[in-house]
Structure formats: C-alpha cells, structure tokens
Amino acid sequence: MAAHFDLLKTDTVTAARRGRLRTRHGVVETPIFMPVGTQGTVKAITPVHLKEIGAQIILGNTYHLNIRPGSELVRELGGLHRFMGWDGPILTDSGGFQVFSLAKLRDIREDGIAFQSHLDGAKLFLGPREVMGIQQNLGSDIAMVIDECPPWPCERDACAQAVARSYRWAKQCREIATESGFLAAGHHVFAIAQGSTFDDLRREAAESLAALDFPGYAVGGVSVGEPEPEMLKQVGATTPWLPADKPRYTMGLGTPPQILKMIALGVDMFDCVMPTRVARNGLAFTPDGPMNLRNERHRTDPRPIVEGLDNYTCRTFSRAYLRHLVMADEMLAGTLITIHNLHFYLDLVAQARAHIEAGDYGPWHRAWVERYEAGVAARTAGAQ
C-alpha cells in the first residue's frame, strides 16, 4: 500500500503528533477537526462558509444518507462531493454508532446488524458488504468499517464478543474494499478499535486490527455515557498499540479541552456535532469557556464574541446583535454562531499544530485548558 500519511513531528513531552494525510480530494494537515455534515450538509452553513473558516475535511454518515436520499441516487448524481457542492475530502461514518443508539430497534447478528429505520420503521440491514457498497456509491475519501459499539457500562464477556465481531467485520470490509478496487483507486478505509473500559481488550483490538494494515484507525466506543476521566483513559489505553505511521481518529468528540487532551494522547483526527448543535441554541465558544448569548449582560455589548478571531461573525457583528437574533428566534443566529464555533475549533487545532511544530505543545495545551476550565467554573459560580 502506497504511503499516504506522513508523520512530520512527535512532541517530546506528550504523545502529540503533527502529520499530513493525502486523500483523493486533497491534503489534510493533522491534528484536524472535521465539521459534521451528517445528511450531506453541515447544519446552517454552506460549503463556501466552510472554506472561508479553514475546514479541510468534513464528515458524512452512511446510515442517514442511505436512508435519505439513498446512496444509489447520490451515485447517479455524481457522488456525495458533487451532490453537496463540497470539493474537499469527506470521511463517512459507517452508521454503526447510529444503529448502536437505536438499541430498541436493532438485532446484532454474526453477518451484520438488522434494524428498523428511525424514520418509518422499515426493516433494514447493514453488514460489511452493505456498508462498503454504500460508501463506494457515496465516493467517500475515507470509509469507516462497520463495528459493534458496546454500551457503557458493559460486561466483560459482552465486550469481548463485540471486539471479536468487530474484528471479523473489519477484515471483511478490507477484503471487499480490496476486491472492488476501492483501495486501489485511492480511497481509504479506517478500522475501529473497541474494548470499552477493559485495557487488555483495547490492546487486543488495536493490535489485531493493526495486523490487517488498514490505511487508518479509529478509537471507538468512547463518549457513550462514561465520565471524562474514564473516556480519556480508554483513549490512552488504545493509541499506544496503533501503528505510528497511520492516522488516528477518535470518533464523536468532544469539547475543546477534551480535544487538546486527546491530541496529547496521540490522536490526529476528531469530529463532533457540539459546535454546530449548541450554536443553534445561542451558545458560543470562547477561550474562557462557552458564552450563552441569551444572557441579559450581552444586550448592549458592542464587542465581538472573541476579540481578534478572524471569522466573518467576529469581524462583523457584536454580541448585542447576535443576542438580538437569538432572542428573536431568527435563523441567521444559528448561521452566524455556527460559523464562529466551527472556526473556533478549527483555529484551536491550527494552534495545536503550530505548537507541536514549535516543541512546546505540553505547556501550551495545559495552560489553554486551565484558562478554559477556570472560565467555565467562574460562569457556573456566577449563575448560582
């Protein structure tokens, strides 16, 4: 397999890594945050906005796009890139997590997962061949294997079965991607290491998948209800056993401090709906913690959300105006705050890349997290 990931530098104090990932639709500088475009759109903003704030790669979802509008229709219309007007790289989640969240509507079998559509109750099935076929229809630059995500808490025997089943499915996904020419055409397939809170199962999953030589790897099964210290422990129990010369992705995370902490554990790629979801409720990210623009204190405030942050929202609009839009329930509020929040995340990982290159990631990220968490604590105390 041709090299597609360059590990440019590793921090000497932490496990933070600076890398470069090549895909069919462009180069991705890591560490990187991926805005979530589950149904072929990053909610509230356009691909032009995404380019302007520095998005390099976005995420789509196999489960949702296959249910609506259907992967075959997307293929007929030129693939997901053309369909949604985004010419950069796209990673597609296999849908395993969505099926996990539909626990009452699904049945895990040895050949895949049978479930009911959350839209109309129709009977559906996702196995390795279905998942890879859908992602081939979409034209994904990075396709995720299907896996079984154990719940938290989880009994050890059930977790061990999930790890073994996920390995078998991953192996089948890789074989299908090879036989179909998907890998040879320059698409990538990432495996997903499960293991819940069991360190030995985490290692077993990582090492067995590493032996299959995937183009990349993900840490799965985190942020499924466990407390943050346990979540970080699971990530730290997985990354040391993943190949150093392949990109590492933690799925569905997280807050800005969590991302910096996981970069310190050796993770390269992240996605999360948080910055877009909370934006639609009037919450904006700042270096001193989230800012609730509904608060009365912002009614006459002429300042931008974050002084000096170079995005359209902060260059143009005051907190007072944004609060007005939020309180008036104007759609523009969601768009403007989403632009800011995503740029805040993207700027944060750009800073992380610069500090890894400079060799001071350890002290910089600790100081950044300390300031953010102190701001959260102050706002919480002020609200009491």
C-alpha positions in Angstrom: 0.0 0.0 0.0 1.4 3.4 -1.0 2.3 5.8 1.8 -0.5 8.3 2.3 0.3 9.6 5.8 3.5 11.5 6.8 4.3 11.7 10.5 6.1 15.1 10.5 6.9 15.5 14.2 6.1 14.0 17.6 6.1 16.1 20.7 8.9 15.2 23.2 6.8 15.7 26.3 3.4 14.4 25.3 2.3 11.9 22.5 1.0 14.8 20.3 1.7 14.3 16.6 1.9 16.6 13.6 1.0 14.8 10.4 -0.2 15.1 6.8 -2.8 12.9 5.3 -3.3 12.6 1.5 -6.7 11.8 0.0 -8.3 11.8 -3.4 -9.7 15.3 -2.8 -6.8 17.0 -1.1 -4.3 17.0 1.7 -5.3 17.2 5.3 -3.0 18.7 7.9 -3.3 17.0 11.3 -4.3 17.3 14.1 -7.6 18.3 12.5 -11.2 18.8 13.4 -13.9 17.6 11.0 -17.2 19.5 10.9 -20.1 17.1 10.9 -22.3 17.1 7.8 -24.4 14.0 8.7 -27.0 14.3 6.0 -24.9 15.9 3.3 -24.9 19.3 4.9 -23.1 21.0 7.8 -26.2 22.4 9.5 -26.9 26.1 9.0 -23.9 26.9 6.7 -22.7 26.4 3.1 -19.6 24.9 1.6 -18.4 28.5 1.0 -18.6 29.2 4.7 -16.6 26.0 5.4 -13.9 27.0 3.0 -13.6 30.5 4.5 -13.1 29.2 8.0 -10.5 26.8 7.0 -12.3 23.4 7.0 -10.1 20.8 5.4 -12.3 17.7 5.6 -15.9 17.1 6.6 -17.9 14.1 7.8 -21.0 12.5 6.3 -23.0 9.5 7.5 -23.6 6.2 5.8 -26.7 5.4 7.8 -28.6 8.6 7.3 -27.6 9.2 3.6 -28.6 5.6 2.7 -32.0 6.1 4.3 -32.5 9.5 2.7 -32.0 10.3 -0.2 -30.4 6.9 -0.9 -26.8 6.1 -1.8 -27.7 5.0 -5.4 -29.3 8.3 -6.1 -26.2 10.1 -4.8 -24.0 8.0 -7.0 -26.2 8.7 -10.1 -25.9 12.4 -9.4 -22.1 12.3 -9.3 -21.3 11.2 -5.8 -21.5 13.0 -2.5 -18.9 15.7 -3.3 -20.9 16.9 -6.3 -24.3 16.3 -4.7 -23.5 18.6 -1.7 -21.1 21.0 -3.5 -18.0 20.3 -1.4 -14.8 19.6 -3.3 -12.6 18.7 -0.3 -12.1 15.4 1.4 -15.1 13.6 3.0 -15.0 10.9 5.7 -18.2 8.8 6.1 -19.1 7.1 9.3 -20.3 3.6 8.7 -23.5 4.1 10.7 -22.5 1.6 13.4 -22.9 4.2 16.1 -26.4 5.3 14.9 -27.5 1.7 14.9 -26.0 1.4 18.5 -28.1 4.4 19.5 -31.2 2.6 18.2 -30.8 -0.3 20.6 -34.5 -1.0 20.8 -34.8 -1.2 17.0 -31.9 -3.5 16.1 -30.7 -7.0 16.2 -26.9 -7.8 16.1 -26.2 -10.9 14.1 -22.9 -12.5 13.0 -23.3 -11.2 9.5 -24.3 -7.7 10.4 -27.0 -5.6 12.1 -30.7 -5.8 11.3 -32.6 -2.8 12.4 -35.7 -0.6 11.8 -35.5 2.8 10.2 -35.9 5.7 12.7 -38.0 7.5 10.0 -40.7 4.9 9.1 -39.8 1.6 10.8 -38.8 -0.1 7.6 -36.6 -3.2 8.0 -33.0 -2.6 7.0 -29.7 -4.4 7.3 -26.1 -3.2 7.5 -23.2 -5.7 7.1 -19.7 -5.3 5.8 -20.8 -5.6 2.1 -23.7 -3.2 2.5 -21.6 -0.6 4.4 -18.8 -0.7 1.9 -21.2 -0.7 -1.1 -23.0 2.4 0.3 -19.7 4.3 0.9 -18.5 3.4 -2.6 -21.7 4.8 -4.0 -21.1 8.0 -2.0 -17.5 8.2 -3.2 -16.1 8.6 0.3 -12.4 9.6 0.6 -12.3 7.8 3.9 -14.8 5.0 4.6 -15.2 3.6 8.1 -15.7 -0.1 8.7 -18.9 -1.4 10.4 -18.3 -2.3 14.1 -20.2 -3.1 17.2 -20.1 -0.3 19.7 -20.5 -1.7 23.3 -22.6 0.3 25.7 -21.3 1.8 29.0 -21.2 0.2 31.4 -20.6 -3.1 29.7 -19.9 -6.7 31.0 -16.5 -8.0 30.0 -17.9 -11.1 28.1 -20.2 -9.0 26.1 -17.4 -6.5 25.3 -15.1 -9.3 24.3 -17.7 -10.6 21.9 -18.1 -7.1 20.4 -14.4 -6.8 19.9 -14.2 -10.2 18.2 -17.2 -9.5 16.0 -15.9 -6.0 15.1 -12.6 -7.6 14.0 -14.3 -10.1 11.7 -16.4 -7.4 10.2 -13.4 -5.1 9.7 -11.5 -7.9 8.0 -14.4 -8.5 5.6 -14.7 -4.7 4.9 -11.0 -4.6 4.0 -11.3 -7.7 1.7 -14.3 -6.1 0.0 -12.6 -2.8 -0.4 -9.6 -4.6 -2.0 -11.7 -6.9 -4.3 -13.8 -4.0 -5.5 -10.9 -1.7 -6.3 -11.9 0.9 -3.8 -8.5 0.9 -2.1 -6.6 0.7 -5.4 -8.5 3.8 -6.6 -7.0 5.8 -3.7 -9.9 5.7 -1.2 -9.0 4.9 2.4 -10.7 2.6 4.8 -10.3 3.1 8.6 -10.8 0.3 11.2 -12.3 1.0 14.6 -10.8 -0.3 17.8 -13.4 -1.1 20.5 -12.9 -2.5 24.0 -14.9 -0.3 26.3 -13.2 0.2 29.7 -11.1 -3.0 29.5 -7.4 -2.1 28.8 -6.5 -5.6 27.7 -9.4 -5.7 25.2 -8.4 -2.3 23.9 -4.9 -3.6 23.3 -6.2 -6.8 21.7 -8.5 -4.8 19.4 -5.8 -2.3 18.3 -3.1 -4.9 17.7 -5.3 -7.4 15.8 -6.6 -4.6 13.5 -3.1 -3.1 13.1 -2.0 -6.5 11.7 -4.6 -6.1 8.9 -2.7 -3.0 7.7 -5.6 -0.5 7.3 -4.9 3.0 5.9 -6.0 4.4 9.3 -7.5 3.6 12.6 -10.2 5.0 15.0 -10.7 4.7 18.7 -14.4 3.8 19.0 -16.8 3.3 21.9 -15.9 6.4 23.8 -18.2 9.2 25.0 -21.1 6.8 25.3 -22.0 7.9 28.8 -18.8 7.4 30.8 -17.2 10.2 32.8 -14.5 12.2 31.1 -11.5 10.7 33.1 -12.7 7.2 32.0 -13.1 8.4 28.4 -9.5 9.7 28.3 -8.2 6.5 30.0 -9.8 4.5 27.2 -8.2 6.6 24.5 -4.8 6.4 26.3 -5.2 2.6 26.5 -5.7 2.3 22.7 -3.4 4.7 20.9 -0.1 3.2 22.0 -1.0 0.0 20.2 -2.0 1.6 16.9 0.6 1.9 14.1 2.6 5.1 14.4 2.7 5.6 10.7 -1.1 5.7 10.2 -3.6 8.4 11.2 -5.6 8.0 14.4 -9.2 9.2 14.8 -11.3 9.5 17.9 -15.0 9.4 16.9 -17.6 11.8 18.0 -15.6 14.0 20.4 -15.5 16.5 22.0 -15.2 19.8 24.0 -12.2 22.0 23.2 -10.3 20.9 26.3 -11.0 17.2 25.5 -9.7 17.6 22.0 -6.4 19.1 23.3 -6.1 16.4 25.9 -6.6 13.7 23.3 -4.1 15.3 20.9 -1.7 14.9 23.9 -2.5 11.2 23.8 -1.6 10.8 20.2 -4.9 11.4 18.4 -4.9 13.1 15.0 -8.5 13.5 13.9 -11.8 14.5 15.5 -15.4 15.2 14.8 -18.3 16.4 16.9 -21.7 17.8 16.5 -21.3 20.0 19.6 -20.1 23.3 17.9 -23.0 23.3 15.5 -25.7 21.9 17.8 -25.1 24.4 20.6 -24.8 27.3 18.2 -28.4 26.8 17.3 -29.3 27.4 20.9 -27.2 30.6 21.3 -24.1 29.1 22.8 -20.7 30.4 21.5 -17.2 29.1 22.3 -14.5 31.3 23.7 -11.1 30.7 25.3 -12.8 31.3 28.7 -15.5 28.7 28.1 -18.9 28.7 26.4 -20.8 32.0 26.3 -24.6 32.0 26.5 -25.7 34.8 24.2 -29.2 34.7 25.7 -27.9 36.3 28.9 -29.0 39.9 29.6 -25.4 41.0 30.1 -24.9 40.8 26.3 -27.9 43.0 25.4 -25.8 46.2 24.9 -22.3 44.7 24.5 -20.6 46.1 21.4 -17.7 43.6 21.4 -17.4 40.5 19.1 -17.7 37.1 20.6 -13.9 36.8 20.7 -11.7 39.8 20.1 -9.2 39.2 17.3 -10.6 36.0 16.0 -10.7 36.3 12.2 -14.0 35.0 11.1 -17.0 36.7 9.4 -19.1 36.7 12.6 -16.4 38.2 14.9 -15.2 40.7 12.2 -18.7 42.0 11.6 -21.2 41.5 14.4 -21.5 42.5 18.1 -22.6 40.3 20.9 -25.6 42.6 21.2 -26.7 42.0 17.7 -26.2 38.2 18.0 -28.2 38.2 21.2 -31.0 40.1 19.4 -31.1 37.5 16.7 -31.1 34.6 19.2 -33.9 36.2 21.3 -35.9 37.0 18.2 -35.5 33.4 17.0 -34.0 34.5 13.7 -32.4 31.7 11.6 -29.4 33.9 10.9 -28.4 33.5 14.6 -27.7 29.8 14.0 -25.7 30.5 10.9 -23.5 33.2 12.4 -22.8 31.4 15.7 -22.1 28.2 13.8 -19.5 30.0 11.6 -17.9 31.3 14.8 -18.0 28.0 16.7 -16.6 25.9 13.8 -13.8 28.4 13.2 -13.0 28.4 16.9 -12.5 24.6 16.8 -10.5 24.8 13.5 -8.4 27.7 14.8 -7.7 25.7 18.0 -6.3 22.6 16.1 -4.3 25.0 13.9 -2.8 26.4 17.1 -2.1 22.9 18.2 -0.3 22.1 15.0 1.9 25.2 15.4 2.8 24.4 19.0 3.7 20.8 18.2 6.0 22.1 15.5 7.4 24.6 17.9 8.0 21.9 20.5 6.0 23.4 23.3 2.7 21.6 23.0 2.8 20.3 26.5 2.9 23.6 28.5 0.8 25.4 25.9 -2.1 22.9 26.0 -2.1 22.7 29.8 -2.3 26.5 30.1 -5.1 26.7 27.5 -7.1 24.0 29.2 -6.6 25.7 32.6 -7.9 29.0 31.4 -10.9 27.5 29.7 -11.9 25.4 32.7 -11.4 28.3 35.0 -13.8 30.3 32.9 -16.3 27.5 33.0 -16.0 27.3 36.8 -16.4 31.1 37.1 -19.5 31.2 34.9 -21.0 28.3 36.8 -20.4 30.0 40.1 -21.8 33.3 38.8 -25.0 31.5 37.8 -25.7 30.1 41.2 
